[in-house]
Amino acid sequence: MTTTQTPQQSLATLEDRARARPGAYGEHALIACDNLVRIYQSEGIEVQALQGLDLLVDPGEEIAIVGASGSGKSTLLSVLSGLDVPTAGRVRVGPWDLMGMSARERVEYRRSMVGFVWQQTGRNLVPYLSATENVALPQALAGVRSAARRQRAVELLDALGVGYCADRRPGQLSGGEQQRVAIGVALANSPQVLFADEPTGELDSATSVEVFDTLRAANRELGVTVVIVTHDSSVSEHVQRTVEIRDGRTSSEVLRRTHTDEHGAEQVVAEEYAVLDRAGRVQLPADYREALELSGRVRLALETRHVEVWPDRPRPGRHSSTPADGTPQNRQEES
């Protein structure tokens, strides 16, 4: 006997199925890049700077994005900061869809949603303004009243440990002080995300630690999400999560956590992960590939709780499903 659903039952079934489906990719993340592609022309040559990059950043995170020159990290920063428009894919920061914004919306996005700290201090600070006036400037552009601007500037400089620089101009500050004031400028309009592009690239190691401490304070005390883009892998020691980009895609991540042993001593534990993107691609580390001479075709074997990757080097004259060296052979269907 065939049972026919009423329209009400059919609608209820569809609603149940819709509720059971997983949510959109990255719907709870503050930053979501989904299969992000950026292609541009350079001297008549087509360059694929981002090749289907996936990335999720949760609210309140402090992460470092690292990679060699040409890996795509600078292009990613330009896209996330609203200075560049991707070729394909999806990218969202908070409620802002960066693929579909108008020019006016991009200005508002950069003014209210995100802040920037660049490597070159000339991009961060106006040389003829004091530290207080520099922090007040983006607030003035946003229409904040004079008294409120100054109060906010003084509070930020104090919170970032450079309150004593309030009346000094950039030329009277050290490199570290300039970058810490620049962080205040970036935070002036209370953005949700702070992007830092090589913020310690021109500083010595001791001063770099001070700048990272300031970024950490902004993250923990002010609640702003911090994304540091750099080629310096040592930066990862200062954040809980490091994302490496290689060839325009996320290739690996390092997660750090504080572990307390049975004696009450704390130590930082770092674990490295390969990243499996939504297309099923994973990048094997170069030293793994070299050690096992993996290139071109490789063999995959699905086990109960893992996948094995084997070099494609079958020994001639063997017909068993598993050769002497243990590499799995392709299964052949019997006719």
N, C-alpha and C positions, 0 to 999 in steps of 0.2 A: 504494500500500500504506500502511495506517495503522499507525503505531507507538504502542503503548500503554506508558506509563511505569509502572514498578513503584512501590509505595508508598515504597520507599526513595529512588528517583530523584525522585519528586514532592517529598518532604521536602527533599532536597538542593537542588532547584530553588528552593523557597520560602526556604530559608536563604540561598542566594546572592542572591536578590532583596532580602531583608531587609538583608544586609550592604551591598548596593549603594545602598540608600536613604540620603539625607542624614540626619544626626543631628537630634535635636530642636532647635528654635530656641533658640539661646543656651545649649546644653548645656555649653559650656566657659567661659561668662562667669560672673563672680562675681555680677553683678546682671543679671537678665533680666526685662524687662517686655514682655509679648506682648498686643497689642490691649487695653491696660488702660483700663478705663472706671470713672469715679466720678461718680455722680449723687447730689445731695442736695437737700433742700428748704430754701429760704430765704424766710421770710415768705410761705409758700404758693406760691412759684414754684419750679419744678423747674430746677435749675442743673446743667449737664453740665460739670463741672470738667475731667475727662479724657475725651477722645473717641476712644478707640482708640489710645492712645500706645504706641509701640514704643521700647525703649531697651536697649542692651547696654553693660555696663561690665566690662572685663577686670580680673583681679586685678592690683594694683599700680598702677593708673591714678590720676592726679590730674586730675579734670575739673571744669569749672564748668557749672552749668545756669542759664541766664539767660532772662529773659523779663519782659515788662511786667506791671504789676499786673493780676491776673485771668487770666493766661495759663495757670495750672494748676500752676506750679512748686511752690508751697507745698503744694498738695494732694498732689502727687507725693512731696514730702518726708515728709508725714504718713503716707502709705502705706508708703514704704520704711522709715521708722523704727518701724513697727509700731503707731503711734498711731491709725491709721484703717484701715478695711477696704474694699477696692475693691468696686464693684458687679458688675463682670464682667471677663473676661479672665484672664490669668495673671501672677503676679509671684513671683519667687524671688530670695532673697539667700543665696548659699552653698547649704547643704542645706535651708534653711528655706523652705517653701511658705507665703507670707503670706496666701494665700486660705483655708487650712484650719487655721490654728493656733487652739488653745484659748486662753483667757485666761491660764492658767498658762504655756503655751508662749510667749506674747507677752512675759510678764515675763522669762522666761529668755532669750529672743531679745534683748531690749533690754539685758539685763544682761551678756551674754557675746559677742554677735555684732557689735553696733554701738555706737558712741559718738556723742555729740552735743555740738555747740557752738552755743548760741543767741545771737542778737543781744543780748538783754537779759542782762546779767551776773547779775541776780537769779535767773535760771533755771539758771545754771551753778555758782554758788558760794554756800556757806552763810556769811552775813556774820560769824558769831561764831566761825568756825573759821579756823585759820591755813592757809596755802597747802598745807603738808604734810598737815594734817588733812583738808583738802578732797579731796586726791588719794587719801588713805587711805580715805575714807568709802565709795566704791563697792566697794572691795576688802573692807571689813568686811561689807557687805551680801552679798557673794559668799562669805563664810566664810573669807577668808584670815586667817592668824594675824597677830598684832600686829607682831612683829619683821619679818616678810616685807612687811607693808603699808608700814611706815615705810621700809624699804630701797628698795622699788619707788618710793615717792613721791619720795624724795631723788634717785634715779637719773633719774627722768623730769624733774623740775624742772631738774636740771643739764643734761640732754640738750636741753631746750627753751630754755636760756639764761636761766632765771629762778631758778636755785638760790639766789641772794641773797635771794629773797622767801620762803624756806622758813618763817620764823617770823612773817611779816606776815599780817594779816587783810585781806580785800578792801578795806576802807575805807582802808587804808594803801597801796594800790597804784594806779598809773595805769590808765587804760582799757586800754592795750595790755598791761600786765602782767597785768591781770585776765583778758584773753582768752587769753593764753599759758598762764596757770595753768589756765584752763578747758580748754584743749587737753590738758593733763596729766590733768585729771579724766576727760576723755573717753577717754583712752588707758589709764587705770588698770588695767582688766581685760583688756588686750591684745585689743581687738576687731579684726576683719578689715576693718571699714569705719568711717570717721569721716565723719559728716555735719556740715556747718557751714552754719547758716542765717544769711545776712547777717552774717558774723562781724566785718566791719569797718564796719557801717552807722552806728555811733556814734563812729567814730574819724577823725582827720585822715589825710591822705594818707601822711605819713611813718610814722606809727604803723601804718597799714594794711599798709605794706610789711613791717614787722617781723613782723606776724601772719602774712602770707602766707609769709614765709621760715620761720616756725615750722611752718606746715602742710606746706611743702615738705620740711622736715627730717623730719617725722613720716612722710611718704610715702617718702622715699628712704632714710633711715637705719633706720627701724623697719619698713618694708615694708607699712604700712597703706594701704589704698585710700582716697582722699580724694574726697568729693563736696561741692562748694561750691554752694549755691543762693543766687542773688542777682539783683537787678534791675539791678545796675551792670555794664554791658558792659565797663568797663575791667578788671574782674577777669580777663577772658580773657587779658590780657597775662601773667599769672602762672602759667598752666597750659598744658599741651600740647594740650588738647582742650576745646573749648567747644561745648555743645549748647544751641541756642535752642528754647524752647517757645513756640508761638503757638496760641491757640484750642484748648488741650488736647491738642496733638500736637507731636511733634518736627518742626521745620520746616527747620532748617539746622544745620550743624556747621562749626567752624573748627578745623583741625589745624595745629599748629606744629611745626617741626623746625629743627634747627640745621644750617646749610649752611656748608661751608668752601670758599672760592674758591681759585683757582690760586695766590694769593699767601699763603695760609694764614690769611686773615682769616675770622672766623666771623660769621655774621649769621643772625637768626631769620627764617625764611620761613613765612608764614601763607597757607593755602589754604582758601577757603570752599567748602562743598559744600551743595547741597540734599539733603534726606533723602527717599528713596523708601521709604515704609513697606510692610509686607507685604500691604496691600490695594491697592497700586499707586498710592497717593496721594502727590502732591508739592505743596508750597506754594511758589508763585513769589514772590520778593521784591516788596514793594509798589512800589519804584521801577521794577522791570521792568514790572509791570502798568500803572503810570501812563504810562510812556514809550511803550508800544505800545497803550495803551487796551484792555487785555485785560480782559474781564468776561463773565459769562454763558457762552455757548457759545464754544469755541475749536476750531480745526481742528488735527489732528495729522497729521504725515507721517513715516512710518518710512523712514529712510535707512539706509545700510549700517552706520554706526557711531554713529548718533545719532537722536534724535527731534526734529522741528521742531514748534514751537507757533506758530500763526498766529491773528490776530484773525478773527472771523467777519464779514467785511465784503465779500461778493462784489459786484462791480460789475454793475448791471443791464444786460441786453442782451447779455451775453457768455455763450457756451456752450462754450468750449474748456475743457479739463481744467485749464489753468493760465492765470488771468487776467493782465492787464497788470501788476498790482502784484505778481505772483509768488506769490500765495497759492494753495495747492492746493485743488481743488474735490472735493466728495464724488464717489466713483465710483458710476456707475449701471449696474446689470446690464441687459444687452440681453435683451429677451424673445424 
